[in-house]
Amino acid sequence: MSVVPVNETELQEKLSKCIAGERVLIEHQGSRFSARIQQAGAQGVRVIPETLIKNATGKPGDIEGVTLPYQDVWELEVKGVVYSRIDEPREKSA
């Protein structure tokens, strides 16, 4: 598996073209977790945390995902390639 560093804009472009089932690493409210994409939209990505998938007992499609902004996504895995967002330095206010 190879890792490709990308900036936030490049990662958002790749996410907007994703299909359901791709793995992502999310950072939301101070926690990081692995999830699967349910749907990518204009404002964000709907994901299902992998812990919910592993513990599911219902039929496929029974799990409702959560929509998060693209900024919460730190990694995207597509066909064995991990696109990992680099932490870009913020401009200092004068």
Secondary structure as a PSIPRED ss2 file (coil, helix, strand):
# PSIPRED VFORMAT (PSIPRED V4.0)

   1 M C   1.000  0.000  0.000
   2 S E   0.000  0.000  1.000
   3 V E   0.000  0.000  1.000
   4 V E   0.000  0.000  1.000
   5 P E   0.000  0.000  1.000
   6 V E   0.000  0.000  1.000
   7 N C   1.000  0.000  0.000
   8 E H   0.000  1.000  0.000
   9 T H   0.000  1.000  0.000
  10 E H   0.000  1.000  0.000
  11 L H   0.000  1.000  0.000
  12 Q H   0.000  1.000  0.000
  13 E H   0.000  1.000  0.000
  14 K H   0.000  1.000  0.000
  15 L H   0.000  1.000  0.000
  16 S H   0.000  1.000  0.000
  17 K C   1.000  0.000  0.000
  18 C C   1.000  0.000  0.000
  19 I C   1.000  0.000  0.000
  20 A C   1.000  0.000  0.000
  21 G C   1.000  0.000  0.000
  22 E C   1.000  0.000  0.000
  23 R E   0.000  0.000  1.000
  24 V E   0.000  0.000  1.000
  25 L E   0.000  0.000  1.000
  26 I E   0.000  0.000  1.000
  27 E E   0.000  0.000  1.000
  28 H E   0.000  0.000  1.000
  29 Q C   1.000  0.000  0.000
  30 G C   1.000  0.000  0.000
  31 S E   0.000  0.000  1.000
  32 R E   0.000  0.000  1.000
  33 F E   0.000  0.000  1.000
  34 S E   0.000  0.000  1.000
  35 A E   0.000  0.000  1.000
  36 R E   0.000  0.000  1.000
  37 I E   0.000  0.000  1.000
  38 Q E   0.000  0.000  1.000
  39 Q E   0.000  0.000  1.000
  40 A E   0.000  0.000  1.000
  41 G C   1.000  0.000  0.000
  42 A C   1.000  0.000  0.000
  43 Q C   1.000  0.000  0.000
  44 G E   0.000  0.000  1.000
  45 V E   0.000  0.000  1.000
  46 R E   0.000  0.000  1.000
  47 V E   0.000  0.000  1.000
  48 I E   0.000  0.000  1.000
  49 P E   0.000  0.000  1.000
  50 E H   0.000  1.000  0.000
  51 T H   0.000  1.000  0.000
  52 L H   0.000  1.000  0.000
  53 I H   0.000  1.000  0.000
  54 K H   0.000  1.000  0.000
  55 N C   1.000  0.000  0.000
  56 A C   1.000  0.000  0.000
  57 T C   1.000  0.000  0.000
  58 G C   1.000  0.000  0.000
  59 K C   1.000  0.000  0.000
  60 P C   1.000  0.000  0.000
  61 G C   1.000  0.000  0.000
  62 D C   1.000  0.000  0.000
  63 I C   1.000  0.000  0.000
  64 E C   1.000  0.000  0.000
  65 G C   1.000  0.000  0.000
  66 V E   0.000  0.000  1.000
  67 T E   0.000  0.000  1.000
  68 L E   0.000  0.000  1.000
  69 P E   0.000  0.000  1.000
  70 Y H   0.000  1.000  0.000
  71 Q H   0.000  1.000  0.000
  72 D H   0.000  1.000  0.000
  73 V E   0.000  0.000  1.000
  74 W E   0.000  0.000  1.000
  75 E E   0.000  0.000  1.000
  76 L E   0.000  0.000  1.000
  77 E E   0.000  0.000  1.000
  78 V E   0.000  0.000  1.000
  79 K C   1.000  0.000  0.000
  80 G C   1.000  0.000  0.000
  81 V E   0.000  0.000  1.000
  82 V E   0.000  0.000  1.000
  83 Y E   0.000  0.000  1.000
  84 S E   0.000  0.000  1.000
  85 R E   0.000  0.000  1.000
  86 I C   1.000  0.000  0.000
  87 D C   1.000  0.000  0.000
  88 E C   1.000  0.000  0.000
  89 P C   1.000  0.000  0.000
  90 R C   1.000  0.000  0.000
  91 E C   1.000  0.000  0.000
  92 K C   1.000  0.000  0.000
  93 S C   1.000  0.000  0.000
  94 A C   1.000  0.000  0.000
